């Protein structure tokens, strides 16, 4: 078992960085401490050698 996805709140100017790591944007842009952010998620897959 484990977690199915990772989620973070990225500053808009950093979206490209996180996208290059496999995150995808979700939802609307929002303000956090005066800085525009957007949530991003990435599906997590278990290691191929994991035991069920």
N, C-alpha and C positions, 0 to 999 in steps of 0.2 A: 504494500500500500504506500501511502505517502501523500504528498501534495500534488495536485493536478496542474497548477499553474503558479507562476510568480507574477505579482502585480506591483507596479511602482507609479509614483506621480512624477513625471519628468517635466523639467522646465522646457518650454517650447524650443528654445535654441539647442537643446540637447537631444531632441527626438531622433535625429539622424544617427547619433551615437548609439542609442538604445536599439533602433531599428536594425543597425548593422549587427547587433548581438542576437537578433531574433525576436525582439519585442515588437508588438503591433499596437497602434493607437486604438483606444476605445473611448467612446463618450465625447462630451463637449469639452472645450477649453474652459478652465476655471482659474480664479485668482487665489493664490496662496501667498500671503505676506507681501502683496503688491506685485507679484511676479506671475505671469501667465504659465499655467501648467496643463498637462493632459495626462490622464491615466494611460498606462501601457501594460500589456500582458504578454506572457510567453508561456506556452505549454511546456510542462516538464515531463520528461520520459524517464523511466527507471533505467539504470545501467543494464546492459545486455547480460551481465553475469549475475543479476540479482536472483534471489530465490523467492518463489511465490509464497 
